[in-house]
Each structure stands twice: as structure tokens, then as C-alpha cells.
Amino acid sequence: MSASSKPRRIDRGTVLRSFDAHARTYDKLVASNPGYHEHLRMSARRMGLPNRGAGLRLLDLGCGTGASTAALLDAAPEADITAVDASEEMLEQARRKSWPSTVRFVQGNAENLAMSGITGPYDGMLAAYLLRNLVHHDAALRQFLGLLRPGAPIALHEYSVRDSFRSRIVWTTVCWGVIIPVGRIRAGSADLYRYLWRSVRKFDGVGALTARMAAAGFEDLRVQTVPGWQQHIVHTFLGRRPIEPVIDTELEMAADPEAVTPPEGVEVTKPPADG
Ligand SMILES: C[S@@+](CC[C@H](N)C(=O)[O-])C[C@H]1O[C@@H](n2cnc3c(N)ncnc32)[C@H](O)[C@@H]1O
């Protein structure tokens, strides 16, 4: 086999070009994955967006051909939705579909959203099958947190198999038995789908991703899986930007034992030392 005919090995640094190349066949491929769209809708609903999204500004990061955008729209039909993707070809497929005027598509790199004018604040964010493909996971999560309003939810919809032997076996079996062969037939090349298999195996387990979200500053963390063969393979990782405490200077002073003399008979106790 000559060097030029060798199958390309995609990694996180080069995956974007592959999404461009696979954009036209992407929808057909995901349509043959039972539950794909319903699971995205579940993750969007799990964000708990109020009032059908009326008055809310939402972000769909890594929107691809619009499957996750449609899920967000289903959960919050009255919201303003900005859907971002770095691949112009994937966006072109998304834009061909019919959308209300409240949905707009923007080309941008999720690792530097400010460069594309995505500055927030947003009332909620969905990122489906995106984070695993980014180069700097922690920096990306910190950036996502900074784009949310205090109290606003994030849903990361992701494959995560590392913590479960059974999940890893099912994942490898489905990839090599179905996804890779079907990808080769439908798209003419299976490079993106071999990358999918590899990258999911390497990606964070449920524990590691939850810890990563906590380290980035998210709170109220919850993880839920989906039904079907994807059970314990696809998960919704939910979190929230903390609500910043309202600092009342008078109360602060009253709480500071150095600042006031306690009334007679009132003992000022120190909090117990850690450990
Ligand atoms: C697996 S697709 C998921 C698409 C869609 N969210 C869905 O659920 O069907 C991942 C998408 O992330 C996009 N993507 C990957 N890296 C990105 C980056 N750095 N910035 C923005 N989009 C990126 C790809 O172009 C691709 O469209």
C-alpha cells in the first residue's frame, strides 16, 4: 500500500477537516442510529428550561447539521437559539433545513467563541458530541461557564465508556460491527468513524468528566444516561453556573468576629477545622 493510499489517522487536531468531508452523508448515518434524535431531545429537556424558553438566549455548541439544534428547539420553542459550528460544510447542511427566524447559525471555533462574536451571557447551553473533539477540554469548559448567566444550565451530551467494562465492550462491538462498516458504505470512507471509536475509548469516564466540570466551576452536577444500546454509553452531563452570593457589606461585618464586639453572653465560635 502506498503512503498516499494509507487510511488517514484522524486526531483531535485534524478532526474538523473530516467533518467537512463527511457533512453530506452525516444525516443519513445518524438516522440509522436508533434513538440518536430522541436522546438529543432528552438531554435538551433535562436542562429544565422554563416557559418553553420564552425570553431565553440559548447556545448549541458544535451544532453540526442541526440535529442538536432541533432538539434544543423542541425543548424551548420560544427561545432565541444561536447554533455554532466550526465546519462550514456541516453548517451548510444545517442551514438547508427549515428553521424559525429565532434560530441562527454562526461559524466559529468552540475553543475561542469570542472571536466569532459569541460573548453571552446565555441562559442555557447544549454541547452534543463536541467536548471530546476539542483540544483543550478544561479551558473550553471554563470558557463555557463564563458565557452562562449565573444559575444557567449546561448539558454536555457525550459518549463516555471508560468507567464500565461492559460499556467498553458494547461500544467496540457496535463500532466495528455496525458504525464503521456502515460509515464506509455510506460515506465512502470510515476514517471519521474509526476516529469516533478511538476517541470515545480515550475520552473521560463519567467520574473524570464530572470532576472536570466541577474543577471548571460548574455546580449542581448530575449525570443521566439514555435507553437502548447506548445505555451507560451516552450520557447527559448536567451542571449549572453557580449563583454568585450577593455580598451585603453590613451583614459581612456583623459576621466578622474581628469587626464587632459580640453582645454579652454570645460566644463567637470558630468553624471546625477541616479534617
Ligand atoms: C459529532 S458532531 C455533532 C453534531 C451535533 N451536535 C449533533 O448532535 O448531531 C460534532 C460537531 O462538532 C463540530 N466541532 C468539532 N470541533 C469543533 C470546534 N473546535 N469548534 C466548533 N465546532 C467543532 C464538528 O464540526 C461537528 O459538526
The ligand as a Gaussian input file, in Angstrom:
#p B3LYP/6-31G(d) Opt

LIG

0 1
 C      -20.337000      14.649000      16.184000
 S      -20.804000      16.199000      15.511000
 C      -22.238000      16.556000      16.486000
 C      -23.179000      17.490000      15.786000
 C      -24.466000      17.789000      16.541000
 N      -24.232000      18.414000      17.817000
 C      -25.281000      16.537000      16.747000
 O      -25.577000      16.223000      17.903000
 O      -25.632000      15.885000      15.762000
 C      -19.594000      17.257000      16.232000
 C      -19.580000      18.650000      15.631000
 O      -18.665000      19.439000      16.356000
 C      -18.013000      20.289000      15.452000
 N      -16.743000      20.703000      16.025000
 C      -15.657000      19.952000      16.299000
 N      -14.683000      20.721000      16.802000
 C      -15.181000      21.974000      16.875000
 C      -14.664000      23.210000      17.322000
 N      -13.431000      23.322000      17.791000
 N      -15.466000      24.283000      17.278000
 C      -16.730000      24.208000      16.796000
 N      -17.259000      23.071000      16.327000
 C      -16.494000      21.965000      16.367000
 C      -17.842000      19.465000      14.187000
 O      -17.657000      20.275000      13.041000
 C      -19.139000      18.694000      14.171000
 O      -20.118000      19.347000      13.397000

